[in-house]
Amino acid sequence: MRQQRHRPRSIVPLLAGLVVGALGGGVGVATGAAPTIAPSAAVGTPAAPAASGPAPRPASQPAPDTAAAPGNRLPACAAMVTSLPVRDRLAQRLMIGVDASDPGSAAETVRSSQVGGVFLGGKATALLQNSRLAALQKAARVPVAVAVDDEGGRVQRVKDLDGSIPSARTMAATMTVDQVRALGEKRGRQLLARGVTMDFAPDVDVSDQPADAVIGDRSFSDDPAVVTRYAGAFAEGLRAAGVSGVLKHFPGHGHGNGDSHRGRVTTPPLAQLRADDLRPYADLLGPGGPLHGGGFGVMVGHLDVPGLTTGLPSSLTPAVYQLLRTEYGFDGLVVTDDLGAMKAITGQFALPQAVVKALQAGADMALSSNVGPVTPVLDALQQALADGTVNAADNDRAVARILAAKGVCTP
C-alpha cells in the first residue's frame, strides 16, 4: 500500500468462553454473542481470564501441544470454521478500511458485516484512544485483526506513539541488527498497547531507487543479504511484542518500473527476481530461516512479472500464490495489497470482482482501504462460493489460517 497504510499467536484479547463455545456447536460464535474484553484491561493487551479458563498465552510463545495439554480450551481451527455460518466465513476473509475519526461508525460496520479485519489508514489516533477499539472488538463475534502501516520514515500512521522511527534505509545505514530488533519490539509494544495487532511491515523489497520513489527509502538496501538481516530483525521485534508483522510486497516491487497506486507496474523477469528480489523471502521464510516458525504474514503486490504472471497482476494470479506456498513452504497468512484504491487494480476491476479474483487465486485475505459498504463484496463472494468460482474447501482452509493468525484457535 501507499505510505498510509505465521502465524501470530495471541494478537487479540479473547476469553475462554468464546472458544469453548466454538467447540460446543458455535455458542458465542455462530449465535451472535460477542466476545467480552475486560473493561479494566488496556486495549490490545490480554484481558483477565474467565475463572473457568486459562489465561491467554503471550504472543511470543508457541502454540501449546493440545494433545499434551488436556486442560487447554482453545478449539482446533477446523472445528471453529465449521461452527461459523457460511457468510461469516466469507467475511473473515475481508480486511476493510474504517473511518478512524468515527469510532461509532467503525464499530457498527464490524457489527453488521463481521469482517475479519480492519485497516486504519490516515489519522488513526481517534480510534486508538479511550478504549474505543474495545467497543469495536465487542461488536465482533470473532475477534478482529486491527492493522496499520507503520514501517518508519515516511510510513508512520499512528501519531501519538513515543517518537518517530527512521526509514528502513536509514536503519540499515546507522543501526546494528540488534538495535533494529529492539526498535521493532519497542514499536510493537506501543502499537499493541493501543489495540493494533498487525503491522504491514517490514518492507522486504530490494531496491536502490531514490529515497522519495514509491519504494525508495522504504527498502533497507539493494543488497538482498542486508534486507534479509534487517527486515528479519524488525519482524522478530514485532513478534516478540505480540504484533504480527507482514512482509511486503511479494514477489518484489523494488525494481518495478512504476507505482502500482497509479497504474500497472512491470518488474524484471522471474529468473532475475529469484536471484535478487525473492532472496529475502527464501532466506527468511524457508526451512532454517529465522521466520520459518510462523508469526508473520506476507502481502502480495499488484505487479506484472514476466515468466510468472500472464495478463493479470500478481495479486490476482494463482501461480504467484503457488510459488509462495510450494517453493517457499509458507503456510501462514497471505493478504493482498490494497484492492480498492490502487489503479493497477481499480483501472480494470470493480472491488467485488477484484476480491473474488484474489481469493480465487489463493489469497487468504483481501485488503481494501476504502471506507464503503461491505454488502456488495460479501454478496459477490457468496455467489462465487455458490457457483464454485471460489472453492468451498479452499475457503475453509483460508479461514482456518486467518483464525490461527488471530490466535483464536490452534492449527
TILO-428797 format. One record per residue (C-alpha): residue in one letter; y, z, x. Coordinates in steps of 0.2 Angstrom, whole numbers. Layout:
# residues N
 rest     y     z     x
    A     Y     Z     X
...
# end
This chain:
# residues 411
 rest     y     z     x
    M     0     0     0
    R    18    -1     5
    Q    25    14    13
    Q    26    23    -4
    R    12    26    -7
    H   -85    53    13
    R   -85    62     6
    P   -73    77     5
    R   -82    92     0
    S   -71   103   -12
    I   -54    95   -14
    V   -51   101   -32
    P   -52   118   -40
    L   -67   120   -51
    L   -75   134   -59
    A   -94   136   -60
    G   -94   134   -79
    L   -89   116   -78
    V  -103   110   -68
    V  -116   121   -76
    G  -111   113   -92
    A  -114    96   -85
    L  -132   101   -81
    G  -134   108   -98
    G  -131    92  -108
    G  -112    90  -105
    V  -104   106  -111
    G   -87   107  -103
    V   -88    88   -98
    A   -93    77  -112
    T   -87    88  -126
    G   -69    89  -120
    A   -67   106  -114
    A   -56   106   -99
    P   -59   115   -83
    T   -49   131   -80
    I   -38   134   -65
    A   -34   152   -62
    P   -15   154   -65
    S   -14   165   -50
    A   -21   153   -38
    A   -10   141   -28
    V   -10   123   -34
    G   -24   114   -24
    T   -32   130   -17
    P   -49   136   -23
    A   -47   146   -39
    A   -55   163   -40
    P   -74   160   -46
    A   -80   165   -63
    A   -91   180   -62
    S  -106   170   -66
    G  -105   158   -52
    P  -102   157   -34
    A   -86   153   -26
    P   -82   135   -22
    R   -87   131    -4
    P   -72   127     9
    A   -69   109    10
    S   -73   109    29
    Q   -91   115    26
    P  -105   103    22
    A  -113   102     5
    P  -127   115     3
    D  -145   111     3
    T  -148   113   -16
    A  -167   114   -13
    A  -165   129    -1
    A  -151   137   -12
    P  -159   141   -29
    G  -143   150   -34
    N  -132   135   -32
    R  -124   130   -48
    L  -117   113   -44
    P  -126    99   -53
    A  -133    84   -45
    C  -121    69   -46
    A  -133    58   -56
    A  -136    71   -69
    M  -117    74   -71
    V  -114    55   -73
    T  -126    54   -87
    S  -118    68   -96
    L  -101    58   -97
    P   -98    46  -111
    V   -98    28  -105
    R   -79    26  -107
    D   -76    42   -97
    R   -87    35   -83
    L   -76    19   -83
    A   -60    30   -82
    Q   -67    39   -67
    R   -65    23   -58
    L   -47    21   -60
    M   -33    29   -49
    I   -16    26   -58
    G     2    29   -54
    V    11    43   -64
    D    29    47   -66
    A    30    62   -54
    S    48    66   -62
    D    40    68   -79
    P    26    81   -77
    G    23    82   -96
    S    20    63   -97
    A     9    63   -82
    A    -2    77   -90
    E    -3    68  -106
    T    -8    51   -98
    V   -23    61   -90
    R   -27    69  -106
    S   -28    53  -116
    S   -37    42  -103
    Q   -47    54   -92
    V   -44    44   -77
    G   -52    49   -60
    G   -37    50   -50
    V   -18    49   -50
    F    -7    42   -37
    L    10    50   -33
    G    22    37   -26
    G    41    38   -23
    K    48    56   -26
    A    33    66   -29
    T    42    83   -27
    A    44    87   -46
    L    26    86   -50
    L    21    96   -34
    Q    31   112   -39
    N    29   126   -51
    S    11   124   -54
    R    14   108   -63
    L    -2   100   -56
    A   -12   114   -63
    A    -7   108   -80
    L   -12    90   -76
    Q   -29    96   -70
    K   -31   106   -86
    A   -29    90   -96
    A   -44    83   -87
    R   -62    86   -92
    V   -67    81   -74
    P   -55    87   -60
    V   -43    73   -55
    A   -41    67   -37
    V   -22    68   -33
    A   -17    55   -19
    V    -1    51    -9
    D     4    40     5
    D     8    52    20
    E     5    43    36
    G    20    49    46
    G    35    39    52
    R    42    29    38
    V    27    33    26
    Q    31    50    20
    R    32    53     2
    V    32    72    -1
    K    50    78     3
    D    48    97     3
    L    35    98    17
    D    38   108    33
    G    47    94    43
    S    43    76    45
    I    29    69    57
    P    31    55    69
    S    24    37    66
    A     7    33    72
    R    13    23    86
    T    24    37    92
    M    10    50    90
    A    -1    39   102
    A    13    37   114
    T    19    55   115
    M     5    67   110
    T   -13    71   115
    V   -28    68   104
    D   -30    86   101
    Q   -11    88    96
    V   -14    74    83
    R   -29    83    77
    A   -19    99    75
    L    -5    90    67
    G   -16    82    54
    E   -24    99    50
    K    -6   106    48
    R    -1    92    37
    G   -16    93    26
    R   -14   111    23
    Q     4   108    17
    L    -2    94     5
    L   -17   104    -1
    A    -6   119    -5
    R     4   108   -17
    G   -11   101   -25
    V   -13    85   -16
    T   -32    82   -12
    M   -32    64    -5
    D   -20    56     8
    F   -20    37    10
    A   -20    39    29
    P   -23    36    43
    D   -19    18    46
    V   -33    11    57
    D   -25    -6    59
    V   -25   -13    76
    S    -8   -21    79
    D     6   -24    91
    Q    18   -30    78
    P    37   -25    79
    A    40    -7    73
    D    48   -12    57
    A    35   -25    52
    V    23   -22    37
    I    11   -13    49
    G    21   -11    65
    D    23     7    70
    R    11    12    56
    S    -3     7    69
    F    -7    19    83
    S   -10     4    95
    D   -15   -14    98
    D   -30    -6   108
    P   -45    -3    97
    A   -51    12   108
    V   -34    20   106
    V   -34    18    87
    T   -51    25    86
    R   -47    41    96
    Y   -30    45    87
    A   -34    39    70
    G   -51    48    71
    A   -41    64    76
    F   -29    63    62
    A   -43    61    50
    E   -53    75    57
    G   -37    86    55
    L   -35    82    37
    R   -54    85    34
    A   -53   102    42
    A   -38   106    30
    G   -49   101    15
    V   -40    85    11
    S   -49    68    10
    G   -42    55    22
    V   -43    37    18
    L   -44    24    32
    K   -35     8    29
    H   -33    -7    27
    F   -51   -14    29
    P   -56   -26    36
    G   -39   -26    46
    H   -21   -30    42
    G   -14   -28    59
    H   -15   -46    65
    G   -12   -54    47
    N     2   -67    46
    G    12   -59    32
    D    14   -45    20
    S     2   -43     5
    H    16   -35    -5
    R    25   -52    -5
    G    10   -64    -6
    R    -6   -70     1
    V   -10   -65    19
    T   -22   -73    31
    T   -30   -64    46
    P   -39   -70    61
    P   -57   -76    58
    L   -71   -63    55
    A   -78   -66    73
    Q   -61   -61    80
    L   -59   -46    69
    R   -76   -40    74
    A   -70   -39    92
    D   -54   -31    88
    D   -48   -25    71
    L   -65   -19    65
    R   -70    -9    80
    P   -62     7    74
    Y   -72     6    58
    A   -88     3    68
    D   -84    17    81
    L   -78    30    68
    L   -90    27    53
    G  -105    20    62
    P  -120    31    67
    G  -114    43    81
    G   -96    41    76
    P   -85    56    73
    L   -83    52    54
    H  -101    46    51
    G  -105    63    42
    G   -93    59    27
    G   -77    67    21
    F   -67    51    21
    G   -64    36    10
    V   -60    18    15
    M   -46     7     7
    V   -49   -12     6
    G   -34   -23     8
    H   -29   -39     0
    L   -32   -51    14
    D   -39   -68    17
    V   -52   -68    31
    P   -59   -85    37
    G   -78   -83    38
    L   -78   -69    26
    T   -68   -72    10
    T   -68   -89     1
    G   -53   -91   -12
    L   -51   -73   -16
    P   -43   -58    -7
    S   -54   -46     2
    S   -52   -33   -11
    L   -60   -45   -24
    T   -73   -52   -13
    P   -91   -45   -13
    A   -95   -50     5
    V   -82   -38    11
    Y   -89   -23     2
    Q  -107   -28     8
    L  -100   -29    26
    L   -94   -11    25
    R  -109    -4    16
    T  -123   -13    26
    E  -116   -17    43
    Y  -106     0    45
    G  -118    10    34
    F  -103    18    24
    D  -109    26     8
    G   -93    36     4
    L   -79    32    -7
    V   -71    14    -7
    V   -54    11   -15
    T   -44    -4   -17
    D   -26    -6   -11
    D   -13    -7   -25
    L   -19   -20   -38
    G    -3   -18   -49
    A    12   -20   -38
    M     6   -32   -23
    K     9   -51   -25
    A    -7   -55   -16
    I   -15   -49   -32
    T    -2   -50   -46
    G     3   -68   -41
    Q   -14   -73   -48
    F   -21   -59   -59
    A   -16   -48   -73
    L   -20   -30   -69
    P   -35   -28   -81
    Q   -43   -44   -74
    A   -40   -38   -56
    V   -48   -21   -59
    V   -63   -29   -67
    K   -65   -41   -52
    A   -63   -27   -39
    L   -76   -16   -47
    Q   -87   -31   -50
    A   -85   -35   -31
    G   -90   -17   -25
    A   -75    -6   -25
    D   -79    12   -32
    M   -61    15   -37
    A   -47     3   -42
    L   -29     9   -37
    S   -13     4   -47
    S     3    12   -43
    N    10     6   -59
    V    16    18   -72
    G    10    10   -88
    P    -3    10  -102
    V   -21    13   -96
    T   -29     7  -113
    P   -29   -11  -109
    V   -38    -9   -92
    L   -51     3  -100
    D   -54   -10  -114
    A   -56   -24  -101
    L   -69   -13   -91
    Q   -78    -8  -107
    Q   -80   -26  -112
    A   -85   -31   -94
    L   -99   -17   -94
    A  -105   -23  -111
    D  -107   -41  -106
    G  -114   -37   -89
    T  -100   -43   -79
    V  -100   -25   -72
    N  -117   -19   -69
    A  -122    -3   -78
    A  -132     4   -63
    D  -119    -1   -50
    N  -106     8   -61
    D  -116    24   -62
    R  -118    24   -43
    A  -100    21   -40
    V   -95    36   -52
    A  -108    47   -43
    R   -99    43   -27
    I   -82    47   -35
    L   -88    64   -42
    A   -96    68   -25
    A   -80    64   -16
    K   -70    75   -28
    G   -83    89   -24
    V   -88    92   -42
    C  -107    88   -38
    T  -119    86   -24
    P  -125    69   -20
# end
